[in-house]
Amino acid sequence: MQPIDKAKLCLKTIRERKAVDPVLLHVEDLTSVTDYFLITSGNSTRQVQAIMRHLQNTLREAGFRPYGTEGEQEGHWVLMDYGDVVIHIFYQPLREFYDLEGLWIEAPEVKTGDKA
């Protein structure tokens, strides 16, 4: 599976749990860490955790294992590292505070054409 296909699978999966304003950024030319950042949020810490669990289960079923996951207990900012795709799931007020989209403003947003 190509990195863009994995990123789109992640995007589809988080939308199934009503993730708030998902943004998929292509950062391959800006960092050596990953190819894509998927940034989204939930309206509560429980929703953040539900999005994270659903994504973990879906990716596990597809044969992917994370290199690391941080923040799952608190549900304020969950970071999931799947190599070529790194997912950030925020509790909405923290997403606004950290403004990752602003930090990566040079990164082109991947338009999928199927906004939820």
Secondary structure, DSSP 8 states (H G I E B T S, - for coil): --HHHHHHHHHHHHHTTT-EEEEEEE-TTT-SS-SEEEEEEESSHHHHHHHHHHHHHHHHHTT---SEEE-TTT-SEEEEE-SSEEEEEEEHHHHHHH-HHHHTTTS-B---S---
